[in-house]
Amino acid sequence: MFQILSSLLLAAAGLLASPAIQAETEMRCTVQSVHDGDSMRVQCPGQRGTTPIRMRQIDAPELEQAHGIQARDHLRKLCSRGSIAVIRTQGRDQYGRVLGDVHCENKSVNEEMVSSGSAWLYDRYVTDRDLYHLQDQARSAKRGLWGGKNPQAPWRWRYQQRN
C-alpha cells in the first residue's frame, strides 16, 4: 500500500512540474481587442479563434457608467492591439472567460488599472490585499474615477440597472 501511495505521489509531482501543466497557468498571447476596462480578447499560439480574458481582482466601470470609456481607453493604451500579453490564469468566471493577471510591456496591468483610478478592486474576489494600498493612493490623489463626484462601484451600478 505504501509503495502504491509513494508511486502516485511521485507521478503527481512529475505532472505538476511538466511544461504542459505550467503552460496552462501562464499564457503568452497577442491582444486582439479590448472591450472594456477589465476584459479583452487574445489570440494564443495553437488555438483557433480568440480567447476572452477577464482581469482578476478588479472591476472597471461599465461603458455606460461614468468613467467607463476612459477605463477602456486606458486599458487599450496599456495593452494595444497586436501587443503581447502574458496572462497568469486563475480558472474561469461564470461566463467562461479566462480569469487572470495580465502583463503587457512588463507591467502588471491589473495593478496599473487600480493605481490609475481606472478600476476598483473587486472586494469580493481580492486575494492580494496589498492592492488596497494602490487603490487608497489613487483615491487620495483623486486619479481617474476617484476624481468624479460620488464614484459608484461597478457591481452596485449593475445591480441598480437590473432593478
N, C-alpha and C positions, 0 to 999 in steps of 0.2 A: 504494500500500500504506500509506504514512504517513497519507494522508488518511482511509483507512478506519479505521485504528487510532485516530486522533485523534477521529473521529466516535463510535466505540464508547466511548472513554473519557469523552467529554462526555455521552453518553447515560447511561452508568453513574453518573456524578456527579449527573446530574439525578434519577435514580431514588433514589439514596441520600438526597437532600435532600427528596424528596417527602413530604407528610404521611402518605400511606398506608404507606410503609415505616417512618416514625418511629412511627406508631400501633401497629405490630406489636411494637415494642420497649418500649413503655410502655402499660399498660392501666389505666384508671380504672374500677373495678367496685365493686359492692355485696357485702359479705360476707354469705353465706347460712348458712354453718355452719363450725365449726372441729371437726375430727375428733380431732386430737391436737396435740402441741406444735410440729409443723413442717409441718402441711398444713391447707388449708381449701378450701372451695368458694365461688366468687364468681359473681355474675350480671353479665355485661358488656353494655353497650348494643349492641343489634343482634344479639345471639346468642341462639339458642334453648337453653334448658337452662342448667345451671351449668357452670363451668369449674373443674376441680381444679387447685389450686396446691400445689406443693412448695417450701418455702422453701430457697433456695440456701445452700450452705456450712455449714449447721447440721444437727444430728441430735438431736432431743429423745428423752428416754426413751419407750419404748413404754408404752401404757396399763397393761399388766400388770406393768411394771417399776417399781422404786422411783422415786418422784417423777414417774411418768408422768401421773397425774391432775392433779397440781399444775402440771405444764408445760402441759397442755391448758388448764386453767383460767386460767393466766396469759396465754396467747395469746388466749383468749376475752375477757379483760379489756382487752387491748391493741387487739383488733380485734373489737368486739362485733357481733353480728348486726345488719345494716342500716347499718353504718358504711361509709364509703368507703375502699377500699384502692387504693393506687397500686402497681402491680407493674411493676418493671423486669425484663422477661423475658430469659432466657438459654437458650432452647431447651426441650427436654422430657426427662424422665427415662425410664427403661426401662419405666415403666408408663403412659406417655403424659401424665403430669401436666406442666403448665407449670412450669418452674423459674424462680424469680425472687427478687428482693429486694423485700420488701413494706414499704410505709409506710402507717401508719394514724395519724390525728391528727398528721401532720407528724413522726412518729417512725420511725426505722428499726427495724422490728420484729425483723428478723434480729439486729441488734446488741443490742437490748433483751433478747431471749431469752437470748443468751450472757451479757450483763452481769448479769442477774438470777440466773444459775445455773439457768435453766430448760432450757438446751440446751447440748450440746457443740458445738465446732467439728468439722465432719466433715473430718478431716485430709486425706482422700483427694481432697476437692473444694474445698479452700480456695484462693482466688485473692487475697483481700485479707489479707495477712499481718498487718496492723495489728489484726485481730480477735483475735489471740492475746493482745494486751495486755488486752483486756476479759475474756477467759477467765481469764487469770492473776490479775486483780484479784478476780474472783468466787471463784476457788479460794482465794485468800489470806484473803478475808473470810468464807469458808465460807457463801456465799449459795446458796440453793436446793439443788440436788443435791449440791453440794460440802460441805454440812453433814452429809451422811449418812456412815455408816461404809463405806469402800471403794466409792465410786461406780463403777459399771460402764458403760463406753461402750455406747450402744445397738447398734452394729454387732457388738460382741462378745456382747452378750446375745442378739441374734437368731441369731448363729452357734451359740451353745450350745443354743438352743431347737430348732434344726434337727437337731442331732447327739445 
